[in-house]
Amino acid sequence: MISPVEIKKHEFSRAVRGYDPIEVRNFLETIAAEIERMGESLRNQTSEIEVIRAELSAFQRMEHNMREAMVNVQETLKDAREGARKESDLMRREAEVIAERIISDARKKGEDVRRELETLGHRRDSLARKLRALLRSELELIEMLEDDEPKAQPIPQVVREVNGIPHEG
């Protein structure tokens, strides 16, 4: 590529009927100035392109990093969801085990209470039978005593105490 300085310094050979040297010189200087401006513009644009390329590269790295971060966030979120699901499943299973234990304990206690009620019922029935038998024997004793002694005689002290009759004194 020809430089503006080369254009300015270029000399043409002279011919008899050639171009006007001043006009050629002015034209060459105009072209040299224009090429110089274009070269400066080209250097500025090249410099701007380098800056833009550097910025583009930085943005591409940022985009890459953001994509990686997004993938990591998605994986972390997926892991967190999976962990939460597993933890909730574990908690649910633990709650079910505890509930089963509570129900089992309640059933056992209910059965114990039922057996105790049955035992108490049997003891009540047995006590009632014994009391009836005792009362019958006491009544029989009273009847025997009444038949053997005159009616005016007092009831023996032992019978009075067993039957809860107050002591005459």
C-alpha positions in Angstrom: 0.0 0.0 0.0 1.3 3.4 -0.8 1.7 5.9 2.0 0.6 9.6 2.0 4.3 10.7 2.2 5.1 8.7 -1.0 2.2 10.3 -2.8 3.4 13.8 -1.7 7.0 13.2 -2.7 6.2 11.5 -6.0 7.6 13.4 -9.0 6.3 13.0 -12.5 8.4 13.4 -15.6 7.8 16.5 -17.7 6.3 16.3 -21.1 5.8 19.1 -23.6 2.1 19.0 -23.5 1.6 17.4 -20.1 -0.5 18.3 -17.1 -0.2 21.4 -15.1 2.4 20.6 -12.4 0.7 22.8 -9.7 -2.7 21.3 -10.3 -1.2 17.7 -10.2 0.7 18.7 -7.0 -2.5 20.1 -5.3 -4.4 17.0 -6.3 -1.8 14.7 -5.0 -1.7 16.6 -1.7 -5.5 16.3 -1.4 -5.3 12.6 -2.1 -2.5 12.2 0.4 -4.5 14.1 3.1 -7.5 12.0 2.4 -5.5 8.8 2.6 -3.9 10.0 5.8 -7.4 10.7 7.3 -8.6 7.3 6.1 -5.5 5.7 7.7 -6.2 7.5 11.0 -9.8 6.5 10.8 -8.8 2.9 10.0 -6.4 2.9 13.0 -9.2 4.3 15.3 -11.6 1.7 14.0 -9.1 -1.0 14.4 -8.5 0.1 18.0 -12.2 0.3 18.6 -12.6 -3.2 17.1 -9.9 -4.5 19.5 -11.7 -2.9 22.4 -15.0 -4.3 21.2 -13.5 -7.7 20.7 -12.0 -7.6 24.3 -15.4 -6.6 25.6 -17.1 -9.3 23.6 -14.7 -11.8 24.9 -15.3 -10.6 28.5 -19.1 -10.8 27.8 -18.7 -14.3 26.4 -16.8 -15.4 29.4 -19.4 -13.8 31.7 -22.2 -15.6 29.6 -20.3 -18.9 29.9 -19.8 -18.3 33.7 -23.5 -17.4 34.1 -24.6 -20.5 32.2 -22.4 -22.6 34.4 -23.7 -20.9 37.5 -27.3 -21.4 36.2 -26.6 -25.1 35.6 -25.0 -25.3 39.1 -28.1 -23.5 40.6 -30.4 -25.9 38.8 -28.4 -28.9 40.0 -28.3 -27.5 43.5 -32.1 -26.8 43.4 -32.7 -30.3 42.0 -30.5 -31.8 44.8 -32.2 -29.6 47.4 -35.6 -30.8 46.2 -34.5 -34.4 46.2 -33.0 -33.9 49.7 -36.2 -32.3 50.9 -38.3 -35.1 49.4 -36.1 -37.7 51.0 -36.2 -35.9 54.3 -40.0 -35.6 54.1 -40.3 -39.3 53.2 -38.1 -40.2 56.2 -40.1 -37.9 58.5 -43.3 -39.4 57.2 -42.0 -43.0 57.8 -40.8 -42.0 61.3 -44.2 -40.5 62.0 -45.9 -43.7 60.8 -43.6 -45.8 63.1 -44.4 -43.5 66.0 -48.1 -43.6 65.2 -48.0 -47.4 65.0 -46.2 -47.5 68.3 -48.7 -45.2 70.0 -51.6 -47.2 68.5 -50.0 -50.5 69.7 -49.4 -49.0 73.2 -53.0 -47.8 73.3 -54.3 -51.2 72.3 -52.1 -52.9 74.9 -53.2 -50.5 77.6 -56.8 -50.9 76.5 -56.4 -54.7 76.7 -54.7 -54.3 80.1 -57.6 -52.2 81.3 -60.2 -54.7 79.9 -58.4 -57.6 81.7 -58.2 -55.6 84.9 -61.9 -54.8 84.6 -62.6 -58.5 84.1 -60.5 -59.3 87.1 -62.2 -56.7 89.2 -65.6 -58.0 88.0 -64.6 -61.6 89.0 -63.4 -60.4 92.3 -66.6 -58.4 92.8 -68.7 -61.4 91.9 -66.6 -63.7 94.2 -66.9 -61.2 97.0 -70.6 -60.9 96.5 -70.9 -64.7 96.6 -68.8 -64.9 99.8 -70.9 -62.1 101.4 -74.1 -63.9 100.4 -72.7 -67.1 101.9 -71.6 -65.3 105.0 -75.0 -63.6 105.3 -76.8 -66.9 104.8 -74.7 -68.5 107.4 -75.2 -65.6 109.8 -79.0 -65.7 109.1 -79.0 -69.4 109.7 -77.1 -68.8 113.0 -79.5 -66.2 114.0 -82.4 -68.5 113.2 -80.8 -71.3 115.1 -80.3 -69.0 118.1 -83.8 -67.7 118.0 -85.1 -71.2 117.9 -83.0 -72.4 120.8 -83.5 -69.4 123.1 -86.4 -67.4 124.3 -87.1 -64.4 122.3 -86.4 -61.9 125.1 -82.8 -62.9 125.4 -80.3 -60.5 123.9 -78.4 -61.4 120.7 -74.9 -62.7 121.5 -72.2 -60.1 121.2 -70.3 -62.0 118.4 -73.4 -62.0 116.2 -74.0 -58.3 117.0 -70.4 -57.4 116.0 -70.6 -59.4 112.7 -73.9 -57.9 111.8 -73.0 -54.4 112.9 -75.7 -54.1 115.6 -74.8 -51.5 118.2 -73.8 -52.7 121.6 -76.4 -52.5 124.3 -74.8 -51.3 127.4 
